[in-house]
C-alpha cells in the first residue's frame, strides 16, 4: 500500500484528526498528480474510511479508495496561505 502521509507531509500546514477522519490543510495551492491524473490548485485533502478526498476551495474534486493509489506527487505552488490571528481588544 502506498504511504500517502510520506508523500504530502512537507506540504501540510495543519492536520486535524478524529476517530475516522484525517483532514490536511495544505500550505498553499498545488497541482497534485494522483496515479496518472493531474488535479489543479488543490488546497485540502481528507482521508475518510479508507478513501482519499481532495478539495479545491471547498469543492470536492476527487474521491478515490486508498488501495487504488500507487503514486502521488505534488508540484506547482501557486501561492502561500497567510493566516493572521488578531487578538480582540
N, CA and C of each residue as an Amber inpcrd file, in Angstrom:
protein
   267
   0.8380000  -1.1880000   0.0000000   0.0000000   0.0000000   0.0000000
   0.8790000   1.2450000   0.0000000   0.4940000   2.2400000  -0.7770000
   1.2400000   3.4870000  -0.9080000   1.0680000   4.3450000   0.3460000
   2.1570000   4.9570000   0.8190000   2.1130000   5.7950000   2.0250000
   1.8140000   7.2430000   1.6280000   0.5660000   7.6350000   1.7440000
   0.1390000   8.9860000   1.3680000   0.7580000  10.0280000   2.2890000
   0.8530000   9.7170000   3.5770000   1.3780000  10.6760000   4.5560000
   2.7950000  11.1050000   4.2160000   3.6240000  10.1840000   3.8090000
   5.0110000  10.4990000   3.4840000   5.0930000  11.4040000   2.2490000
   4.1960000  11.2080000   1.2910000   4.2130000  11.9880000   0.0520000
   3.7760000  13.4350000   0.2560000   2.8440000  13.6840000   1.1830000
   2.3100000  15.0430000   1.3370000   2.7800000  15.7570000   2.5930000
   3.5350000  15.0960000   3.4440000   3.8960000  15.6450000   4.7550000
   4.5590000  17.0170000   4.6830000   5.4490000  17.2480000   3.7500000
   6.1560000  18.5340000   3.6940000   5.2720000  19.6730000   3.1890000
   4.1050000  19.3760000   2.6440000   3.2070000  20.3890000   2.1080000
   2.0290000  20.6970000   3.0360000   1.9520000  20.0380000   4.1760000
   0.8210000  20.1780000   5.0950000   1.0490000  21.3420000   6.0500000
   0.0650000  22.2410000   6.0950000   0.0980000  23.3590000   7.0310000
  -0.4660000  22.9360000   8.3820000  -1.5900000  22.2150000   8.3480000
  -2.2410000  21.7970000   9.5770000  -2.9610000  20.4760000   9.3450000
  -3.0410000  19.6690000  10.4100000  -3.6900000  18.3650000  10.3320000
  -4.6930000  18.2460000  11.4710000  -5.9080000  17.8010000  11.1450000
  -6.9540000  17.5740000  12.1340000  -7.3590000  16.1120000  12.0510000
  -7.4480000  15.4490000  13.1950000  -7.8210000  14.0380000  13.1930000
  -8.8740000  13.7640000  14.2590000  -9.6790000  12.7620000  13.9900000
 -10.5620000  12.1880000  14.9920000 -10.5940000  10.6870000  14.7200000
 -11.5670000   9.9660000  15.2310000 -11.5470000   8.5060000  15.1370000
 -11.5560000   7.9920000  13.7060000 -12.2850000   8.6140000  12.8110000
 -12.4010000   8.0710000  11.4510000 -11.9440000   9.0110000  10.3440000
 -11.5400000  10.2270000  10.6690000 -11.1670000  11.2090000   9.6490000
  -9.7950000  11.8060000   9.9060000  -9.0920000  12.1070000   8.8190000
  -7.8660000  12.8920000   8.8640000  -8.0270000  13.9880000   7.8230000
  -7.8870000  15.2420000   8.2300000  -8.0320000  16.3670000   7.3170000
  -6.7060000  17.1190000   7.2810000  -6.2260000  17.3800000   6.0600000
  -4.9530000  18.0580000   5.8510000  -5.1970000  19.3700000   5.1270000
  -4.8420000  20.4870000   5.7570000  -4.8610000  21.7930000   5.1080000
  -3.4500000  22.0120000   4.5750000  -3.3320000  22.2550000   3.2800000
  -2.0190000  22.4100000   2.6640000  -1.5070000  23.8330000   2.8340000
  -0.2000000  24.0130000   2.6820000   0.4390000  25.3180000   2.8620000
   0.0640000  26.3140000   1.7790000  -0.4000000  25.8470000   0.6600000
  -0.7790000  26.7150000  -0.4520000  -1.6580000  25.9430000  -1.4060000
  -1.6740000  26.3640000  -2.6460000  -2.4360000  25.6720000  -3.6820000
  -1.4470000  24.9380000  -4.5770000  -1.6760000  23.6600000  -4.7880000
  -0.7270000  22.8200000  -5.5090000  -1.4240000  22.0340000  -6.6150000
  -0.6440000  21.7190000  -7.6580000  -1.0650000  20.7150000  -8.6260000
  -0.6220000  19.3770000  -8.0670000  -1.5290000  18.4130000  -8.0480000
  -1.2280000  17.1090000  -7.4720000  -1.4690000  16.0410000  -8.5260000
  -0.4720000  15.2040000  -8.7270000  -0.5660000  14.0860000  -9.6590000
  -0.9040000  12.8430000  -8.8430000  -2.0870000  12.2850000  -9.0690000
  -2.5010000  11.0570000  -8.3960000  -2.6620000   9.9910000  -9.4640000
  -1.8900000   8.9190000  -9.3130000  -1.7790000   7.8700000 -10.3190000
  -1.3100000   8.5080000 -11.6220000  -2.1310000   8.6720000 -12.6170000
  -1.6890000   9.3130000 -13.8610000  -2.5620000  10.5050000 -14.2250000
  -3.2690000  11.0760000 -13.2600000  -4.1360000  12.2280000 -13.4910000
  -3.6520000  13.4000000 -12.6520000  -3.7270000  14.6040000 -13.2280000
  -3.3020000  15.8100000 -12.5340000  -4.5390000  16.6060000 -12.1260000
  -4.5560000  17.0370000 -10.8600000  -5.6310000  17.8530000 -10.3200000
  -5.0240000  19.1910000  -9.9200000  -5.6390000  20.2870000 -10.3660000
  -5.0440000  21.6090000 -10.2630000  -5.5640000  22.3930000  -9.0690000
  -4.6580000  23.1770000  -8.4850000  -4.9480000  24.1240000  -7.4060000
  -5.6750000  23.4960000  -6.2220000  -5.1030000  22.4370000  -5.7060000
  -5.6590000  21.7180000  -4.5660000  -5.1450000  22.3650000  -3.2820000
  -6.0420000  22.5890000  -2.2920000  -5.6030000  23.1940000  -1.0380000
  -5.9960000  22.3940000   0.2020000  -6.7260000  21.2790000   0.0230000
  -7.1150000  20.4790000   1.1760000  -7.3000000  19.0250000   0.7530000
  -6.9170000  18.1170000   1.6560000  -7.0990000  16.6920000   1.4250000
  -7.6740000  16.0820000   2.6930000  -8.4550000  15.0120000   2.5250000
  -9.0240000  14.3170000   3.6760000  -8.9790000  12.8200000   3.4170000
  -8.8120000  12.0640000   4.4890000  -8.9010000  10.6110000   4.4200000
 -10.0480000  10.2090000   5.3390000 -11.0880000   9.6370000   4.7310000
 -12.2730000   9.2170000   5.4780000 -12.6090000   7.7920000   5.0770000
 -12.6230000   6.8930000   6.0430000 -12.9860000   5.4940000   5.8080000
 -12.2300000   4.8920000   4.6210000 -10.9110000   5.0130000   4.6380000
 -10.0280000   4.4530000   3.6040000 -10.2890000   5.0410000   2.2160000
 -10.7700000   6.2850000   2.1710000 -10.9840000   6.9930000   0.9190000
 -10.2610000   8.3300000   0.9810000  -9.4710000   8.6350000  -0.0530000
  -8.8040000   9.9230000  -0.1650000  -9.7350000  10.8700000  -0.9030000
  -9.9690000  12.0390000  -0.3160000 -10.8090000  13.0620000  -0.9290000
  -9.9640000  14.3130000  -1.0630000  -9.9240000  14.8890000  -2.2640000
  -9.1740000  16.1350000  -2.4480000 -10.1560000  17.2550000  -2.7660000
  -9.8140000  18.4580000  -2.2790000 -10.6810000  19.6250000  -2.4080000
  -9.9260000  20.7890000  -3.0230000 -10.6900000  21.6090000  -3.7300000
 -10.1840000  22.8950000  -4.2240000 -11.2040000  23.9370000  -3.7920000
 -10.8240000  24.7860000  -2.8460000 -11.7040000  25.8380000  -2.3260000
 -13.0940000  25.3100000  -1.9880000 -13.1300000  24.3180000  -1.1220000
 -14.3580000  23.7040000  -0.6020000 -15.1760000  22.9350000  -1.6260000
 -14.6350000  22.6950000  -2.8060000 -15.3130000  21.8680000  -3.8000000
 -14.5970000  20.5300000  -3.8860000 -15.3350000  19.4650000  -3.7830000
 -14.7410000  18.1280000  -3.8540000 -14.3280000  17.8540000  -5.2920000
 -13.0520000  17.4970000  -5.4680000 -12.5260000  17.2300000  -6.8000000
 -12.4380000  15.7430000  -7.1050000 -12.1610000  14.9270000  -6.0910000
 -11.9150000  13.5100000  -6.3250000 -12.1530000  12.7260000  -5.0530000
 -12.7280000  11.5560000  -5.1950000 -12.7970000  10.5680000  -4.1220000
 -12.2480000   9.2760000  -4.6950000 -11.2530000   8.7160000  -4.0180000
 -10.5860000   7.5320000  -4.5340000 -10.1680000   6.6540000  -3.3640000
 -10.4210000   5.3590000  -3.4610000 -10.0010000   4.4310000  -2.4220000
  -8.4900000   4.4080000  -2.2770000  -8.0120000   4.4020000  -1.0490000
  -6.5710000   4.4310000  -0.7950000  -5.8670000   3.2290000  -1.4170000
  -6.5230000   2.0900000  -1.4550000  -5.8930000   0.8960000  -2.0200000
  -5.7030000   0.9830000  -3.5330000  -6.3410000   1.9550000  -4.2020000
  -6.1920000   2.1370000  -5.6440000  -5.0920000   3.1300000  -6.0060000
  -4.4820000   3.7740000  -5.0060000  -3.4510000   4.7830000  -5.2560000
  -2.0820000   4.1190000  -5.2830000  -1.3440000   4.3660000  -6.3450000
   0.0140000   3.8360000  -6.4350000   1.0610000   4.9370000  -6.5950000
   0.6360000   6.1780000  -6.8050000   1.6050000   7.2650000  -6.9110000
   0.9360000   8.5980000  -6.6120000   1.6250000   9.4390000  -5.8300000
   1.2150000  10.8280000  -5.6040000   2.4630000  11.6900000  -5.6940000
   2.3760000  12.7570000  -6.4730000   3.4400000  13.7490000  -6.4760000
   2.8030000  15.1310000  -6.4380000   3.4640000  16.0490000  -5.7520000
   2.9420000  17.3910000  -5.5370000   3.9090000  18.3690000  -6.1810000
   3.3640000  19.3250000  -6.9320000   4.2160000  20.3210000  -7.5800000
   3.4070000  21.5810000  -7.8590000   4.0450000  22.6110000  -8.3460000
   3.4340000  23.8840000  -8.7450000   2.6770000  24.5730000  -7.6240000
   3.4120000  25.2110000  -6.7300000   2.8270000  26.0010000  -5.6510000
   2.3650000  27.3310000  -6.2330000   1.0640000  27.6220000  -6.1570000
   0.5340000  28.8550000  -6.7340000   0.6960000  30.0500000  -5.8200000
   0.3660000  29.8810000  -4.5560000   0.5330000  30.9710000  -3.6030000
   0.4940000  30.4000000  -2.2020000   1.1100000  31.0930000  -1.2920000
   1.1230000  30.6620000   0.1010000  -0.1010000  31.2000000   0.8210000
  -0.6230000  30.4110000   1.7380000  -1.7060000  30.8860000   2.5750000
  -1.1390000  31.8040000   3.6380000  -1.8900000  32.8090000   4.0030000
  -1.4310000  33.7590000   5.0080000  -2.5080000  33.8730000   6.0800000
  -2.3400000  33.1160000   7.1500000  -3.2990000  33.1510000   8.2430000
  -2.8040000  34.1300000   9.2950000  -3.6550000  35.0630000   9.6400000
  -3.3170000  36.0100000  10.7040000  -4.4340000  35.9630000  11.7480000
  -4.0330000  35.8660000  12.9810000  -4.9940000  35.8610000  14.0850000
  -4.7470000  37.1170000  14.8900000  -5.7390000  37.9470000  14.9370000
  -5.6280000  39.1980000  15.6820000  -6.3930000  39.0610000  16.9920000
  -5.7910000  39.5400000  18.0410000  -6.4510000  39.4960000  19.3490000
  -7.5520000  40.5390000  19.4090000  -8.6240000  40.1720000  20.0570000
  -9.7170000  41.1520000  20.2560000  -9.3250000  42.1420000  21.3140000
  -9.8060000  43.3310000  21.1350000  -9.4880000  44.3740000  22.1100000
 -10.6970000  44.7260000  22.9180000
